[in-house]
């Protein structure tokens, strides 16, 4: 280090209040509108409160009730089942598409890449409108196509069908998420050393082998980011359900976020809703902590 | 063209195999292209149809391209308001969050102070917690402040969410900047404030523009904050307006389609214009409580 750098560092060190002044405005927003409310959620969860009545301290009663609440438990189970559609299917599809797109100078490669990401960028409400129409039992493109192919027996009321609604919503989720995973993976592939592929080719490896032994190990950090992000998306899905099924038919597609919203803002069980929020947040933080730590450990183990 | 080589076959056969391979690849890509893009296109076309035409076939073009649905959605169904509201919310969120994130990211990256690590850790919490963790007390806080059902009820929480990520993002970028640049400007007599705005920021536009595009799209697409904290139709943003509009006109699909297209269009335009920033933002391993 030269002399000027030293004095520079010293100057910064001496003015003690400066860093705090730089941070203060951002911190105030964060403190007032996120941190304080987060702490309050925790506090609310120990009270019986309608939002306008007096608060009554009830200890852990809300949490005890959660364990017996069929709607909540169904919702939680649905969140977990959604992981298949939010995480596993999109990642598998994205890996296949990455293999197809990344190793060739295909004509129109960028058109494909850009368009596959479109569904992820769109507001979820638009996605909801599009798919409600696709699934429309009477004149939706899906059923009319099936009928015109002579498969009228397969035409179903999709989102209104007890046995199919969950899968129908899940397919929308996969449709939204795969483009995100693909974009992530395509960026990762660019980092992989070309010589690894050349070496694999010299050994006579086919594309399948290259995908498994060069591409996937090469984008492992991207895969773990995709895992964490899509996991979280599955555990906190709200918009998608709100604009397609609102949890129905029955409680086939109910999720914890929707049950939280219903309790907090429609049936005025604020304390109980807060308990749902605490449990949901705890699960999300635990899973992300676990996944992030694991992937970090793996990378260090290399 | 670079194609995985098939080993020890006659040139003729390997060429045929390659051709089949390429066709298969295009076939798969096309299927995904069609399932992703065609739904949006058919919705846009459906907006030009009459209800009768729509029932007759999803993939046909209308005989007469009716602008009626679009005009009615824009004027009578208030999508002009919704659009204006989305702009009124998104612009201040992006501008203010950008400035605040640059400032706090700078402090965390390049200044030494006792609480640096602790405070930064608390900021990270803001990236990790989902909206559900604070949406309920946030609603009552805004009611108490008298801000419920105003633009501020959307703008202020969105800034709060954005600056958590922005602080993290700008800190990473500033920390990776060459020290020589900063040192040299200090010699020229710049104070900390001038170093930031005259030296660092002009060299950080790549990171800043990416961050702003992310702020914009998060705010523009937000649903829950707007749903919970506003109730007047006159305040609704595009996504919220569309959700309620869909509820009112469930039977009139061409009308809903026109509304959905109006909501989708700005997003598509912004996405196509700022594709690089989108890709960069998404691929930098961003975790965000969206």
Interface residues (C-beta under 8 A of the other chain):
Chain A: X2 X4 X5 X7 X8 X9 X11 X12 X13 X15 X16 X18 X19 X20 X22 X23 X25 X26 X27 X29 X30 X32 X33 X34 X35 X36 X37 X38 X40 X41 X44 X51 X93 X96 X97 X100 X101 X103 X104 X105 X106 X111 X112 X114 X115 X116 X117 X118 X119 X121 X122 X123 X124 X125 X126 X128 X129 X130 X131 X132 X133 X134 X136 X138 X139 X140 X141 X144 X145 X175 X179 X180 X183 X184 X187 X188 X201 X204 X206 X207 X210 X221 X222 X225 X228 X229 X232 X236 X238 X239 X242 X243 X257 X260 X261 X264 X265 X270 X273 X274 X277 X278 X280 X281 X284 X285 X288
Chain B: X1 X2 X3 X4 X5 X6 X7 X22 X25 X26 X28 X29 X32 X33 X35 X36 X37 X39 X40 X42 X43 X46 X54 X55 X57 X58 X59 X100 X101 X103 X104 X106 X107 X108 X110 X111 X112 X113 X115 X116 X119 X122 X123 X125 X126 X128 X129 X130 X131 X132 X133 X134 X135 X136 X137 X138 X139 X140 X141 X156 X157 X159 X160 X161 X163 X164 X166 X167 X179 X182 X183 X186 X187 X192 X217 X220 X221 X223 X224 X227 X228 X238 X239 X240 X242 X243 X246 X253 X256 X257 X259 X260 X263 X264 X267 X268 X271 X272 X275 X278 X279 X282 X283 X285 X287
